[in-house]
Amino acid sequence: MTGTPVPVGPPVPSRRRVLTAALAAGAAVLGAGALSGCGSAQAADSSTVRLWDLFSGADGGLLNDMVRAARPDMPGTGIERTVLEWGTPYYTKLAMASAGGRGPDVAVSHMSRLAGYAPTGLLDPWDLDLLAEYGVTEDAFAKAVWSRTQFQGHTYAVPLDTHPFIVFYHPGPARAAGLLTRDGALDTEAFSSPDRFLAAGRELARASGKQGIAFGYVTDTAQGWRLFYGLYRQTGGAFELPPGGPAEVDVDRMAEVIAFMAKIVDGRVNPRRLDYASAIAAFTNRQTAMILSGEWELGTFRAADENVGAAPFPTVFGTPAVYADSHSFVLPHHPHPDRARRRRTHQAVAALLKAGQIWATAGHIPAYGPVTRTRAYAALRPQSHYARAQDHVVLDPAVWFAGAGSDFQNAMSQVLQQALLDGLAPDRAARAMVRRLNTFLSKPSPA
């Protein structure tokens, strides 16, 4: 194919089916009036690409900078952003707008949400030939990330970034503890087994004179799951979630990971009862020498320590795996897409990807490989030190009920909190997680 129209995706779902999909995703269904101000992207100025995204604050400012930097690569095309509240409201509104054919030209979505949208006909696939005309091809992306863009042989997402769960550290105590290499990077080999990881925490505590490793999970709806799933996938254990169930998992390996997590937050070497904000405060105030966190907190940590270091999450259980998600561009479904508008949309997204160096300053790993292979990116510290994490990322299971901001993540994190904070035995916690998995699997997919 060369320059052919974007192929039509699955059949347009009925309104009843879309309402079911939105409800099943944990969304509060919005009335038709909630979309009245959105209008139809197809009726907009043909030279303007309408983008819905969830980036406010510093990230929103960076995206504006990217739009300005991308202009030379999309002459005659403008981008009009609409910023919506992140979470359930965003994904519900996107689903409803797509169902009615009134969505924007392009939207940002977490890749982990794709399994709840592509199969229901809420998205249209990308035209890879059109993207290639503008210099964007599959081989420019990490295989671990690109593999999650697919559904039934079509590409339903174009990754903007990878945002992994990593480790940050203060170089002073890390160096004093003997945990840095000659070039100042973290010696991840010193964390390469459960015993070594815990021993490194003790050395960090001694070197800092305070505590070793912070992890904020109390009452958080995702942190426990992020740490657990990345570590579990390192064990090589199965985690298959067939429709209808039951879950095919290794309960013994799950329990092993949970037991290790409980040892990390022992309350002696490392703090035990930290919520998300308290963990950030403990690290920025140098009460701990290391923190387990998402790269999206780089700005906060660098404001407190301009030399803050970072590294991919160490391989503790043998198989490299780093929990992550990916902001990606998706095409909301339009029953009769305008070919010229779709071409402009492909061009605009390609141009934004090429401006990824700007996005990298926030800590996100640009998904477009040519950006991360430049000298300018190599000079970004500590970003370039953890960029290789994208080669081994694991996202949420590709099932309709999982993904960023989902009830699934919250349910798993609640059980893990009982194990880490309340003393629930690891084997009992593992079985409780399996029961909750099977409950989710027993619910019919809206697809």
C-alpha positions in Angstrom: 0.0 0.0 0.0 1.2 3.5 -0.8 -0.9 6.5 0.3 -4.0 4.4 0.6 -6.8 5.5 3.1 -6.5 4.3 6.6 -8.2 0.9 6.7 -11.5 0.8 8.6 -11.3 -0.9 12.0 -13.8 -3.3 13.5 -17.5 -2.6 13.0 -18.8 0.5 14.6 -20.2 -0.5 18.0 -23.7 0.3 19.1 -24.3 3.0 21.7 -25.4 0.3 24.2 -22.1 -1.6 23.6 -20.0 1.5 24.1 -21.9 2.4 27.3 -21.1 -1.1 28.5 -17.5 -0.7 27.7 -17.2 2.6 29.5 -19.0 1.2 32.6 -16.8 -1.9 32.5 -13.7 0.3 32.5 -14.9 1.8 35.8 -16.1 5.0 34.2 -19.1 7.1 35.2 -21.2 7.3 32.1 -21.4 10.9 30.9 -24.6 12.3 29.4 -24.7 13.5 25.8 -24.6 17.1 27.1 -21.1 16.5 28.5 -19.9 16.3 24.9 -21.9 19.2 23.5 -18.9 21.6 23.7 -16.6 19.3 21.9 -18.0 19.5 18.4 -16.9 17.4 15.5 -13.2 17.3 14.7 -14.2 16.5 11.1 -16.0 19.9 10.9 -12.9 21.8 12.1 -10.6 23.9 9.9 -9.0 21.4 7.6 -5.5 22.7 8.3 -5.8 22.2 12.1 -5.3 18.8 13.8 -7.3 18.6 16.9 -5.6 16.8 19.8 -7.0 15.6 23.1 -4.4 15.0 25.8 -4.1 14.7 29.6 -1.0 16.8 30.0 -1.2 19.7 32.4 1.4 21.6 34.4 5.0 21.1 33.4 4.3 18.3 30.9 1.6 20.5 29.3 4.2 23.2 28.8 6.6 20.8 27.3 4.0 19.5 24.8 3.4 23.1 23.7 7.1 23.5 23.2 7.1 20.3 21.1 4.2 21.7 18.9 6.2 24.8 18.2 9.4 22.8 17.5 7.5 20.5 15.2 6.2 23.3 12.9 9.0 23.0 10.3 8.1 19.3 9.8 4.4 20.0 9.3 4.2 23.1 7.1 0.6 24.5 6.8 -0.7 22.4 9.7 -1.5 23.6 13.2 -2.3 21.6 16.3 -5.1 22.6 18.6 -4.8 21.0 22.0 -7.7 20.2 24.4 -6.5 19.2 27.8 -8.8 17.0 29.9 -8.6 15.6 33.4 -6.5 12.5 33.6 -8.1 9.3 34.8 -11.6 7.8 34.4 -13.2 11.1 33.2 -10.7 11.3 30.3 -11.1 7.7 29.1 -14.9 7.8 29.5 -15.1 11.0 27.5 -12.8 9.6 24.8 -14.9 6.5 24.6 -18.2 8.4 24.2 -16.8 10.8 21.7 -15.4 8.0 19.6 -18.6 6.1 19.7 -20.5 9.1 18.3 -17.9 9.8 15.7 -17.3 13.2 17.3 -13.9 12.6 18.7 -10.7 14.7 17.9 -8.4 13.8 15.1 -5.9 12.3 17.5 -5.8 11.6 21.2 -3.2 10.6 23.8 -3.8 7.3 25.6 -1.9 5.1 27.9 -0.8 2.0 25.9 -2.0 -0.2 28.8 -5.6 1.0 28.0 -5.5 -0.2 24.4 -7.0 -3.6 25.0 -10.2 -1.9 26.3 -10.5 0.3 23.2 -9.3 -1.3 20.0 -11.4 -4.4 20.1 -14.6 -2.4 20.7 -14.3 -0.4 17.5 -13.5 2.9 19.4 -10.3 3.4 17.5 -9.2 3.4 13.9 -5.8 1.9 12.9 -2.8 3.9 11.8 -1.6 3.8 8.2 2.0 2.7 8.4 2.7 3.7 4.8 1.6 7.2 5.6 3.8 7.3 8.7 6.7 6.0 6.7 6.3 8.9 4.2 7.0 11.2 7.1 10.0 9.2 8.4 8.4 7.1 11.1 8.7 3.3 10.8 8.3 0.3 13.1 12.0 -0.3 13.4 12.4 3.1 15.1 10.7 1.8 18.3 11.8 -0.7 20.9 10.2 -4.1 20.2 8.9 -4.4 23.7 6.9 -1.2 23.3 5.8 -1.6 19.7 4.5 -5.1 20.3 1.7 -3.6 22.4 0.4 -1.4 19.6 -1.1 -4.3 17.7 -4.6 -5.7 17.4 -5.7 -8.2 14.7 -2.8 -7.3 12.5 -3.2 -3.5 12.6 -1.4 -0.8 14.5 -3.7 1.1 16.9 -1.2 3.2 18.8 1.9 5.2 18.0 4.1 5.4 21.1 5.2 8.9 22.3 7.3 7.7 25.2 8.0 5.0 27.7 7.7 5.9 31.4 9.2 3.1 33.5 9.3 2.4 37.2 12.9 2.8 38.1 15.3 3.7 41.0 16.6 7.1 41.9 19.5 7.7 44.3 21.6 10.4 45.9 25.2 9.9 44.5 26.9 10.8 47.8 25.7 7.9 49.9 25.6 5.5 46.9 29.3 6.2 46.3 30.2 5.9 49.9 28.4 2.6 50.0 30.4 1.3 47.1 27.4 1.0 44.8 28.6 3.2 41.9 30.7 2.2 38.9 33.7 4.1 37.8 31.6 6.3 35.5 29.2 7.2 38.3 26.4 4.9 37.2 24.6 2.6 39.7 26.2 -0.8 39.9 23.0 -2.8 39.3 24.9 -6.1 39.8 25.0 -5.2 43.5 21.2 -5.5 43.5 21.0 -8.6 41.3 19.3 -11.0 43.8 16.9 -10.5 46.7 19.8 -10.9 49.2 22.0 -8.5 47.4 19.2 -6.0 47.0 18.5 -6.0 50.7 22.2 -5.9 51.5 22.6 -2.8 49.3 19.8 -1.2 51.2 21.7 -1.8 54.4 24.9 -0.3 53.0 22.9 2.8 51.8 21.5 3.2 55.3 24.9 3.0 56.8 26.4 5.5 54.3 23.6 8.0 54.8 23.4 7.6 58.5 19.6 7.4 58.2 17.6 4.9 56.1 18.2 3.1 52.8 15.4 2.8 50.4 12.0 4.6 50.3 8.9 3.1 48.7 5.6 4.9 48.9 2.6 2.5 48.6 0.2 3.0 51.5 -3.3 3.8 50.2 -1.9 4.2 46.7 -4.0 2.7 43.9 -1.0 1.6 41.7 2.4 1.6 43.4 2.2 -1.8 45.0 1.1 -3.4 41.7 3.9 -1.6 39.8 6.6 -3.0 42.0 5.0 -6.5 42.2 4.3 -7.0 38.5 7.8 -5.9 37.4 9.4 -8.2 39.9 7.1 -11.1 39.1 7.8 -10.9 35.4 11.5 -11.1 36.3 10.9 -14.6 37.8 9.7 -15.9 34.4 6.5 -17.1 36.0 3.4 -17.4 33.8 0.7 -14.6 34.0 -1.9 -15.6 31.5 -5.4 -14.2 31.8 -7.7 -16.1 29.4 -11.2 -14.7 28.9 -13.5 -16.3 31.5 -10.6 -17.5 33.6 -9.1 -19.0 35.5 -5.9 -17.1 35.8 -2.8 -19.1 34.8 -0.1 -17.9 37.3 2.6 -19.3 39.5 1.3 -18.8 43.0 4.6 -19.8 44.6 6.6 -17.2 42.6 4.0 -14.6 43.4 4.4 -15.4 47.1 8.2 -15.2 46.7 8.0 -11.7 45.3 5.5 -10.6 47.9 7.8 -11.8 50.7 10.7 -9.9 49.1 8.6 -6.7 48.9 7.8 -7.1 52.6 11.5 -7.3 53.4 12.2 -4.1 51.5 9.8 -2.2 53.7 11.0 -3.7 57.0 10.7 -0.6 59.1 14.3 -0.8 60.2 16.7 -0.4 57.4 14.0 1.1 55.2 10.8 2.9 56.1 7.7 0.8 56.3 4.6 3.0 56.4 5.1 5.5 53.6 2.4 6.8 51.3 3.4 8.2 47.9 3.9 11.8 49.1 5.8 10.8 52.2 8.2 8.6 50.2 9.0 11.6 47.9 9.5 13.8 51.0 11.8 11.2 52.6 14.0 11.1 49.5 14.1 14.8 48.7 14.9 15.6 52.4 17.7 13.0 52.3 16.1 10.8 54.9 16.7 7.9 52.5 19.4 7.4 50.0 17.3 5.7 47.3 13.7 5.6 46.2 11.7 3.2 44.0 9.6 5.4 41.8 8.4 6.4 38.4 10.7 8.4 36.1 8.0 11.1 36.0 9.2 12.3 39.4 12.6 13.4 38.0 11.7 17.1 38.1 10.8 16.9 41.8 14.0 15.0 42.7 16.3 17.1 40.6 15.0 20.3 42.3 16.1 18.8 45.6 19.4 17.3 44.3 20.7 18.6 41.0 23.0 15.6 40.8 20.4 13.0 41.5 21.1 9.6 39.8 18.8 7.1 38.3 18.9 3.6 36.8 16.6 1.0 35.3 15.0 -1.1 38.0 17.6 -3.8 38.8 17.1 -7.4 37.7 16.5 -9.1 41.0 15.0 -12.4 39.9 17.0 -13.4 36.9 15.0 -12.1 33.9 15.3 -8.5 32.9 11.9 -6.8 33.2 11.0 -3.3 34.1 7.4 -2.2 34.8 6.3 0.7 32.6 3.5 2.3 30.6 3.6 4.4 27.4 1.8 7.5 26.4 0.7 6.9 22.8 -1.2 8.6 20.0 -4.5 6.9 19.0 -7.0 7.7 16.3 -10.6 8.0 17.7 -13.0 6.3 15.4 -14.7 8.3 12.6 -17.1 6.5 10.4 -16.1 8.4 7.3 -12.6 9.9 7.9 -11.5 12.6 5.6 -8.4 11.4 3.8 -6.7 14.8 3.8 -7.3 15.3 7.5 -5.9 11.8 8.2 -2.8 12.6 6.2 -2.3 15.8 8.2 -2.8 13.9 11.4 -0.1 11.3 10.5 2.2 14.2 9.5 1.6 16.0 12.8 2.3 13.0 14.9 5.4 12.2 13.0 6.6 15.8 13.6 5.9 15.6 17.3 7.9 12.3 17.6 10.9 14.0 16.0 10.7 16.7 18.7 11.0 14.1 21.4 14.2 15.6 22.8 12.1 18.3 24.4 9.8 15.6 26.0 12.9 13.8 27.3 13.8 16.7 29.6 10.9 15.8 31.9 12.3 12.3 32.3 10.2 10.3 29.9 12.1 8.1 27.5 11.2 9.2 23.9 9.8 6.2 22.1 11.2 7.3 18.7 14.6 5.8 18.6 16.4 8.4 16.4 16.0 10.8 19.3 17.6 8.6 22.0 20.5 7.9 19.7 21.6 11.5 19.5 24.5 13.1 21.3 22.1 15.6 22.8 20.1 12.8 24.4 23.3 11.1 25.6 24.2 14.3 27.4 20.9 14.3 29.4 21.7 13.0 32.9 20.3 10.9 34.5 17.9 10.2 31.6 20.4 8.5 29.4 21.4 6.3 32.3 18.0 4.6 32.4 17.0 4.7 28.7 17.9 1.1 28.2 14.9 0.2 30.4 12.6 0.5 27.4 14.2 -2.7 25.9 12.8 -4.8 28.7 9.5 -3.1 29.7 6.4 -5.0 30.7 3.1 -3.3 30.7 -0.1 -4.3 32.4 -1.6 -7.6 31.0 -3.3 -7.0 27.7 -6.9 -7.4 29.0 -9.8 -5.0 28.8 -10.0 -4.4 32.6 -6.3 -3.6 33.2 -4.3 -0.4 32.5 -3.5 3.0 34.0 -6.0 4.2 36.5 -8.0 1.0 36.5 -9.9 -0.7 39.3 -7.7 -3.7 38.5 -4.5 -2.0 39.6 -6.3 -0.7 42.7 -7.6 -4.2 43.6 -4.1 -5.7 43.3 -2.5 -2.9 45.3 -5.0 -3.3 48.1 -4.0 -6.9 48.7 -0.3 -6.1 48.5 -0.8 -3.4 51.1 -2.3 -6.0 53.4 0.9 -8.1 53.0 3.4 -5.2 53.4 1.6 -3.2 56.1 -0.7 -5.5 57.9 1.2 -8.8 57.9 -0.9 -10.9 55.6 1.2 -14.0 54.8 2.7 -13.9 51.3 1.1 -17.2 50.3 -2.3 -16.0 51.4 -1.8 -12.6 49.7 -0.9 -14.4 46.5 -4.1 -16.6 46.6 -6.2 -13.4 47.4 -4.7 -11.8 44.3 -5.6 -14.8 42.2 -9.2 -14.7 43.5 -9.5 -11.1 42.5 -8.0 -11.9 39.1 -10.6 -14.6 38.5 -13.4 -12.2 39.5 -12.3 -9.7 36.9 -11.9 -12.6 34.3 -15.5 -13.8 35.1 -16.9 -10.5 33.8 -17.6 -10.5 30.0 -15.5 -8.2 27.9 -17.4 -5.4 26.3 -15.8 -6.5 23.0 
